[in-house]
């Protein structure tokens, strides 16, 4: 029988065993091809769905991007306005400092002039102009009087230091 089988295989016919193996290989190959086809089909479906989603979301993403760009522009504009306002404030502070110095010089001169000029003295008294740290003479006298009325004279009396020599009384 072996010779018959060899002869059959040489003629192109397959033995039943070889035919069965060939059928299994064909069946396995067709299953593999079908599995590959299903895999490719599922990949195509997923990619198609992703593209569709991307096309649907593109206008939304574009709108969000435009809104963010507008907000960024508004923030930059606000920053420029803030910088300009700060610069103007600094200039105003410098000017007010210079004016304060001029007013202080003018009032100091008026106080000095009030010592000899009665008109300047009237202005100083009317507007109660005084130099900081130096109370007016009238206020000093009245504050001393109020202190002396409220407290008895309890100023400490200093005793002279003895030098060893008798003091004359």
C-alpha positions, 0 to 999 in steps of 0.5 A: 500500500505504501507504493500505491500511496507514493504513486498517488502522491506523485500523480497529484492525488492526496492520500486521505491523511494528507487531504485531512491535514490539508483541509485543517490547514485550509480551515486554519488559514481561512480562520486566520484570514477571517480573524485578520479581516475582523481585526482590520475591520474593527481598526477601521471602525475605531479610526472612523469613529475617532475621525468623526468625533474629531470633526464634530469637536473641531468647531468646539475646540476652535471656539475654546481656542478663540475665547482663550485668545480673546481673554489673553488679549484682554489680560495683556491690555489690562496689564498695559493699562495698569502699568500706565496707571502706576506710572502716572501715580508715581509721577503724581506722588513725586509732584505732591512731594515737591509741592509739600516741600514748597508748602513747608518752606512757605509756612516756615518762612511765614512763621519766621516772618510772624516774629517781626510782622504783625500781619503775618502773626495774624495769619499764623494765629487765624489759621493756627499754623505751627511748626511740628514739634514746637508748640506755640508760646500761648499753648505752652504757657496754658499747658504749664498753668494747667499742669501746675493747677492739677499737681502741687509743686513737686519738683525735686530739689537738688542738693548741692554737692559737698566738697568738704568745705563748709558752705555759707548760709 
